[in-house]
Amino acid sequence: MERSRTILYIEDDAEDRELMQHTAKQVGESVNFVYAENGLKALEYLTVAKNNLRLPCLIVLDLNMPVLDGKETFYKIKNEPMLETIPIVIFTSSSNPGDRSLFESLGVGFITKPYNLSDMSNIVRGMIDLCNK
Amino acid sequence: MGKLFEHAPCIYFSASDDGTLLEVNNFLCASLGYDAAELTGKNMDTILTTPSRIFRQTHFFPLLKLQGFTEEIYLTMLKSNEEPLPVLINAVRKQVDDMPVCLYTGIVVHNRKKFEEELISAKKSAEAALYENVALAEIKAELQRHIEVLDKQIHQAEKQNHELRQFNHVVGHHLQEPVRKLTLFNSLLQQQNKDADSTPLINKIAAVTGQMREVLSDLQKYLWLQETLPNKKMIELDKLIDGAAEKLSSEFPGVELHIEKDHMPPVEGDEEQLQLLFYHLLSNAVRFRKDPVRVIVTISVTALKLNQFRYIAEKYKYTDFLRLCVKDEGIGFDGAFNNRAFEIFRRLHNESGRGVGLTLCKKIVDNHLGNIKIESEQGKGAMVTVELPLNVVAKNAVI
């Protein structure tokens, strides 16, 4: 299925979503960012996108979230036919080495939320590059 | 009858009240190694050992005289060759031709003494076992008391650990996150700000949030040391110190760090934690140097035995420790703070430092069940003494 140039950012924290918006704007909007505030809403979005044959090119996933946390969301997406092939990167403030090694062992990118804007811009550029592949 | 008694397989002899031997049979003569003629007419004391002689005079004969008979009296006779002969004697005192005569019969009891000794030894063993049993019961009761105390302490420690983990999560996530977002939003503000008057204020916010991040990062390191058990293996201290020195040289490129050290034996410890320990010890020497471009640190090593009991009174188990003295020639600090230098966020200088380095050092040494102290005087450098327990492998190392 052809994928839209859309990155789905699953993040419960409004400020983090806002920071992503700012950075995406600064980097240049060659992709479209859509936001979901928890895993459940993300799955609802993905179900609609699947039916419309407009799946995102990348999913950016936070780990610490209410309702359906990042790990549960990750497994639900990976168990869903058609969704399982969408690339996922973890974007989290968790410094838990257990989380990092789990996702790295699954071949999933694990990015720690940065402390400065230039790092943030580089991360977003990297995400857009992943979308272009 | 008299003739037969001559050959009976038992001791037989008679004597007058004054002890003069009147008759002796063959068995007695053969047992003692005398002829009958040699004994008859002699005092019976001549065939008794000194103790038995005294016993006869003070107890045996008075009793015989009093009640007319005695039974099973143990005496030691003396052979002609001076060897002792243990015997068991029965005696009666009779009037013969109006004269009192004492008649003695007896058997040789070679093994009696042996049995007696065995009995005494068995009794002593039983007494010792009883004593040991009492001692064992006391130790058991003490152990029980210790187990109960330990259980309470484990419960307390578990509770504190649980609270600590929650606190760690608060520091690690709930405090770090707002600081991170504050930093990023303030950077956005810096980018978008067109009002020159606000710039110094925005820059101040940036500086203060930076400090906050550093404090949080120190706290996280402290909590990491508090929560993480040392992953112990044999550590080459030489390499560790060289590594820490290299790191510092890159952080302070204009400063020449010179370390004079003894040969370091390996110790058992957590590599990451010990590296952090030496990094902070050397870092203090560099940061609080007197000479702006040159720092000399001396590290001396001695092996010693220290009591491994640190809290329980009157318990001693001396084991091998390694004492490392890290001495610098820096600006030092007021000796009054020697005991307070390890308190968290205790700053001893205005110049630099957040007062965490030595706290982390103490935590690391505590994690290794060692001791640490610092001695300094204003302007005269500082000396940190670290004592780390050695394990079996390390103690064989040549120092």
Interface residues (C-beta under 8 A of the other chain):
Chain A: D13 E15 D16 L19 H22 N64 S93 S94 S95 K113 P114 Y115 N116 L117 M120
Chain B: G172 H173 Q176 E177 R180 K181 T183 L184 F185 S187 L188 Q191 R213
